[in-house]
Amino acid sequence: MQISAYLKLSVAVAVATIALKTAAWWWTDSVSLLSDALESVVNLAGAVFGLAMVSIASAPADDEHPWGHHKAEYFSSGFEGVLIFVAALGIIWAGVHRWLTPAPMEALGLGIGLSVFSSALNGGLAFYMLRAAHQHRSIALEADARHLFTDVWTSAGVVLGLIGVMLTGWTWLDPLMAILVALNILREGWHLIARSAHGLMDKALEAQDQQSVQTVLQRHAADEVRFDHLRTRTAGQRHYVDLHMHMPEDWSLGRAAALRNQVEKELMAALPGLRASIQMLPMGVEAHFDDSLDPDLPRLEKP
């Protein structure tokens, strides 16, 4: 299934859960169920925006964006994080208001049942979306899946709070749970915004992916061949690796190019979505393109 298909399914489930949770709030007048419904509205907005960003990210490179549009997915993650912050502040306001002005609640059993059913929908979808996110290496899918998991835990907390109200008659448990829910989703929102910021700043590959790169290079490294100046970065689903490959001066250009092509193919096979760029240099020649990394090194030196 394509990434866009998962996000379209997320939109459909979000609409269904909003209807269920809004009905639960309407019948019970529970502020914690209202907070749960507000978070589902954020799910819907995040899924719609994520679908738009995935469509942009899949667009081919053009004159203005020669490296493609893959980073658009990070805007989806950051946008969803901001929405979570806004929803959390609204939930806290509603919770404090209800705490100061308590009100009776009705039909709690029905409200709890609707909340549990909607949570089951979100939990099942989140599980499959997170697996798909790892498979496709999509931060937009991962952001939506993790938010759905947060929604499931939110609903679980709300249900426990309402059961407590039913058993004890302590109506203050309802606004208290709403405020705790808001604090929990604030944490998730911060996590999504941080992930988005790291991605926009050209974060290096994850440790396990870097190890996969090293494994390929070690297979070809020998007395006559040396790899150095390895640098990696991630842009949405696309990963980039560039490095230097040193070989003897007496090698023909054809032999050197054949080895470089073989290494690039193995790197891209080891990491789907990877683009490798290898600069060929004779032994004893060092090329440096960023003096800020080591200002003492000359740009080009040869003994």
C-alpha positions as CSV (number, residue, x, y, z in Angstrom):
1,M,0.0,0.0,0.0
2,Q,1.3,3.5,-0.9
3,I,1.9,6.1,1.8
4,S,-0.9,8.3,0.5
5,A,-3.3,5.4,0.9
6,Y,-2.4,5.0,4.6
7,L,-3.0,8.7,5.1
8,K,-6.3,8.6,3.3
9,L,-7.4,5.8,5.6
10,S,-6.2,7.9,8.5
11,V,-8.5,10.7,7.4
12,A,-11.5,8.4,7.2
13,V,-10.8,6.9,10.6
14,A,-10.3,10.4,12.1
15,V,-13.7,11.5,10.8
16,A,-15.3,8.4,12.3
17,T,-13.6,8.9,15.7
18,I,-14.5,12.6,15.8
19,A,-18.2,11.6,15.3
20,L,-18.0,8.9,18.0
21,K,-16.2,11.0,20.6
22,T,-18.3,14.1,19.9
23,A,-21.4,12.1,20.5
24,A,-19.9,10.7,23.7
25,W,-19.2,14.2,25.0
26,W,-22.6,15.5,23.9
27,W,-24.4,12.8,25.9
28,T,-22.2,12.9,29.0
29,D,-21.1,16.5,29.2
30,S,-17.6,15.2,30.2
31,V,-14.8,17.7,29.7
32,S,-12.3,14.8,29.4
33,L,-14.3,13.3,26.6
34,L,-14.4,16.8,25.0
35,S,-10.5,16.9,25.2
36,D,-10.4,13.4,23.6
37,A,-12.6,14.7,20.7
38,L,-10.4,17.7,20.3
39,E,-7.3,15.5,19.9
40,S,-9.1,13.6,17.2
41,V,-9.8,16.8,15.3
42,V,-6.0,17.4,15.5
43,N,-5.6,13.9,14.0
44,L,-7.8,14.8,11.1
45,A,-6.0,18.1,10.4
46,G,-2.6,16.4,10.7
47,A,-3.6,13.5,8.3
48,V,-5.0,16.0,5.7
49,F,-1.8,18.1,5.9
50,G,0.4,15.0,5.9
51,L,-1.3,13.8,2.7
52,A,-0.7,17.1,1.0
53,M,3.0,17.1,2.1
54,V,3.5,13.5,0.9
55,S,2.1,14.5,-2.5
56,I,4.6,17.4,-2.7
57,A,7.5,15.2,-1.5
58,S,6.8,12.7,-4.3
59,A,7.1,15.3,-7.0
60,P,10.1,15.0,-9.2
61,A,13.1,17.3,-9.0
62,D,12.8,20.6,-11.0
63,D,15.0,23.6,-11.8
64,E,14.2,25.3,-8.5
65,H,14.5,22.1,-6.4
66,P,17.3,20.0,-8.1
67,W,17.5,17.7,-5.1
68,G,13.8,17.0,-5.1
69,H,11.0,17.8,-2.6
70,H,11.6,15.1,0.0
71,K,11.9,17.4,3.0
72,A,8.3,18.4,2.6
73,E,7.4,15.5,4.9
74,Y,9.1,17.3,7.8
75,F,6.7,20.2,7.5
76,S,3.9,17.6,8.1
77,S,5.5,16.4,11.3
78,G,6.1,20.0,12.6
79,F,2.6,21.1,11.6
80,E,1.1,18.2,13.5
81,G,3.2,19.1,16.6
82,V,2.0,22.7,16.5
83,L,-1.6,21.5,16.3
84,I,-1.1,19.3,19.3
85,F,0.2,22.3,21.3
86,V,-2.8,24.3,20.4
87,A,-5.2,21.5,21.2
88,A,-3.5,20.9,24.5
89,L,-3.8,24.5,25.6
90,G,-7.5,24.4,24.7
91,I,-8.0,21.2,26.8
92,I,-6.2,22.7,29.8
93,W,-8.4,25.8,29.6
94,A,-11.6,23.6,29.5
95,G,-10.3,21.4,32.3
96,V,-9.5,24.4,34.6
97,H,-12.9,25.9,33.8
98,R,-14.7,22.7,34.7
99,W,-12.7,22.3,37.9
100,L,-13.7,25.7,39.0
101,T,-17.4,25.3,38.0
102,P,-18.3,21.6,38.4
103,A,-21.3,20.1,36.5
104,P,-23.1,16.8,36.7
105,M,-22.5,14.2,34.0
106,E,-24.9,11.7,32.5
107,A,-24.9,8.5,30.5
108,L,-21.3,7.8,31.4
109,G,-21.6,4.1,30.4
110,L,-22.6,5.0,26.9
111,G,-19.8,7.6,26.6
112,I,-17.2,5.1,27.9
113,G,-18.4,2.5,25.3
114,L,-18.1,5.0,22.4
115,S,-14.6,6.1,23.6
116,V,-13.4,2.5,23.8
117,F,-14.7,1.7,20.3
118,S,-13.0,4.7,18.8
119,S,-9.8,3.9,20.6
120,A,-9.8,0.4,19.0
121,L,-10.1,1.9,15.6
122,N,-7.2,4.3,16.2
123,G,-5.0,1.6,17.8
124,G,-5.4,-0.8,14.9
125,L,-4.7,1.8,12.4
126,A,-1.7,3.2,14.3
127,F,-0.1,-0.3,14.5
128,Y,-0.2,-0.8,10.7
129,M,0.8,2.8,10.0
130,L,3.9,2.6,12.2
131,R,5.0,-0.6,10.4
132,A,4.5,1.1,7.1
133,A,6.4,4.1,8.3
134,H,9.5,2.0,9.0
135,Q,9.1,0.1,5.7
136,H,8.8,3.3,3.6
137,R,11.0,5.4,5.9
138,S,8.3,8.1,6.0
139,I,8.4,10.7,8.9
140,A,4.9,11.9,7.8
141,L,3.4,8.4,8.4
142,E,5.4,7.9,11.6
143,A,4.2,11.3,13.0
144,D,0.6,10.4,12.3
145,A,1.0,6.9,13.7
146,R,2.6,8.1,16.9
147,H,-0.1,10.7,17.3
148,L,-2.7,8.0,17.0
149,F,-1.0,5.9,19.7
150,T,-1.0,9.0,21.9
151,D,-4.7,9.3,21.2
152,V,-5.2,5.7,22.3
153,W,-3.4,6.3,25.6
154,T,-5.4,9.6,26.0
155,S,-8.7,7.7,25.6
156,A,-7.5,5.0,28.1
157,G,-6.8,7.7,30.7
158,V,-10.2,9.4,30.0
159,V,-12.0,6.0,30.4
160,L,-10.3,5.3,33.7
161,G,-11.1,8.7,35.0
162,L,-14.8,8.3,34.1
163,I,-14.9,4.9,35.7
164,G,-13.5,6.5,38.8
165,V,-16.3,9.2,38.7
166,M,-18.9,6.4,38.3
167,L,-17.5,4.5,41.3
168,T,-16.8,7.4,43.7
169,G,-19.0,10.3,42.5
170,W,-15.9,12.5,42.5
171,T,-16.6,14.8,39.5
172,W,-13.3,16.5,39.9
173,L,-11.6,13.4,38.5
174,D,-13.0,14.4,35.0
175,P,-11.2,17.8,34.7
176,L,-8.1,16.4,36.4
177,M,-7.9,13.7,33.7
178,A,-8.4,16.2,31.0
179,I,-5.5,18.3,32.3
180,L,-3.3,15.2,32.5
181,V,-4.2,14.3,29.0
182,A,-3.2,17.8,27.8
183,L,0.2,17.5,29.5
184,N,0.8,14.1,27.9
185,I,0.0,15.3,24.4
186,L,2.2,18.4,24.9
187,R,5.1,16.0,25.3
188,E,4.2,14.2,22.1
189,G,3.9,17.5,20.3
190,W,7.3,18.6,21.4
191,H,8.8,15.3,20.2
192,L,7.2,15.8,16.7
193,I,8.5,19.4,16.4
194,A,12.0,18.4,17.4
195,R,12.0,15.5,14.9
196,S,10.9,18.0,12.2
197,A,13.6,20.5,13.1
198,H,16.3,17.9,13.1
199,G,15.3,16.7,9.6
200,L,15.3,20.2,8.2
201,M,18.8,20.7,9.4
202,D,20.2,17.8,7.4
203,K,20.5,15.2,10.2
204,A,22.9,12.3,9.6
205,L,21.7,8.8,9.0
206,E,20.6,6.7,12.0
207,A,23.4,4.7,13.6
208,Q,22.2,1.3,12.2
209,D,22.0,2.8,8.7
210,Q,25.5,4.2,9.1
211,Q,26.7,0.8,10.1
212,S,25.2,-0.7,6.9
213,V,27.2,1.9,4.9
214,Q,30.4,1.0,6.8
215,T,29.8,-2.8,6.2
216,V,29.6,-2.2,2.4
217,L,32.7,0.0,2.4
218,Q,34.7,-2.5,4.5
219,R,34.0,-5.2,1.9
220,H,35.9,-3.2,-0.7
221,A,38.6,-1.5,1.4
222,A,42.0,-3.0,0.9
223,D,45.7,-2.0,0.7
224,E,45.1,-0.5,-2.7
225,V,41.7,1.1,-1.9
226,R,40.8,3.5,0.9
227,F,37.5,5.4,1.7
228,D,37.3,8.6,3.8
229,H,35.5,11.9,4.2
230,L,32.2,10.0,4.7
231,R,29.2,12.3,5.2
232,T,25.6,11.4,5.3
233,R,22.3,13.3,5.5
234,T,18.6,12.5,5.5
235,A,15.8,14.3,3.6
236,G,12.4,12.7,4.2
237,Q,12.4,9.2,2.6
238,R,15.6,10.0,0.7
239,H,19.1,9.4,2.2
240,Y,22.4,10.8,0.8
241,V,26.0,9.6,1.3
242,D,29.1,11.2,-0.2
243,L,32.7,10.1,0.3
244,H,36.1,9.9,-1.2
245,M,37.5,6.7,-2.7
246,H,41.3,6.6,-3.1
247,M,43.0,4.2,-5.4
248,P,46.5,3.7,-7.0
249,E,47.7,6.3,-9.5
250,D,48.4,3.7,-12.1
251,W,44.8,2.4,-12.2
252,S,43.0,3.2,-15.5
253,L,39.9,5.4,-15.3
254,G,37.8,2.5,-16.5
255,R,38.9,0.3,-13.6
256,A,38.4,3.0,-11.0
257,A,34.9,3.9,-12.4
258,A,33.9,0.2,-12.4
259,L,34.7,-0.1,-8.7
260,R,33.0,3.1,-7.8
261,N,29.8,2.0,-9.6
262,Q,29.9,-1.3,-7.8
263,V,30.2,0.3,-4.4
264,E,27.4,2.8,-5.2
265,K,25.1,0.0,-6.3
266,E,25.8,-2.0,-3.1
267,L,25.2,1.0,-0.9
268,M,21.9,1.8,-2.6
269,A,20.9,-1.9,-2.3
270,A,21.7,-1.9,1.4
271,L,19.6,1.2,2.1
272,P,16.5,1.7,-0.1
273,G,16.1,5.3,-1.0
274,L,19.8,6.0,-0.7
275,R,21.7,8.2,-3.2
276,A,25.4,7.7,-3.1
277,S,28.1,10.0,-4.6
278,I,31.7,8.9,-4.6
279,Q,34.6,11.1,-5.6
280,M,37.6,9.2,-7.0
281,L,41.1,10.3,-6.0
282,P,44.6,8.9,-6.4
283,M,46.4,7.8,-3.3
284,G,48.1,10.7,-1.6
285,V,45.7,13.3,-2.9
286,E,43.2,14.9,-0.5
287,A,40.4,17.1,-1.5
288,H,38.6,19.3,1.1
289,F,35.6,21.3,0.3
290,D,34.6,22.7,3.7
291,D,37.3,24.6,5.5
292,S,35.1,25.0,8.5
293,L,35.5,21.3,9.2
294,D,39.3,21.5,9.5
295,P,40.7,25.0,8.7
296,D,44.3,23.7,9.0
297,L,43.9,21.4,5.9
298,P,44.6,22.8,2.5
299,R,42.0,22.4,-0.2
300,L,44.2,20.1,-2.3
301,E,47.5,18.6,-1.4
302,K,49.7,16.0,-3.0
303,P,53.1,14.8,-1.8
